[in-house]
């Protein structure tokens, strides 16, 4: 169940990164990991990219506090802790 939560949180993070037009390389890596997870159901990459996405979004939020929701960061944190 926690892998599914991580998958959904990562999809939301990817969408936000894309909308903010930041971290294009990370977005590509997340898309690849999501595709890989669909085929092999190994969530290791999801957690790794989840950490990177969380770090990137937290960093962006410091300068633009209204553009990244607390809920998005909380969802990522909860999914990462559930691993």
Buried (B, 14 or more C-beta within 10 A) or exposed (E): EBBEBBBEBBBBBBEBBBEBEBBEEBBEBBBEBBEBBEEEEEBEBBBEBBEBBBEBBEEBBEEEEEEBEEEBBEBBBEBBEEE
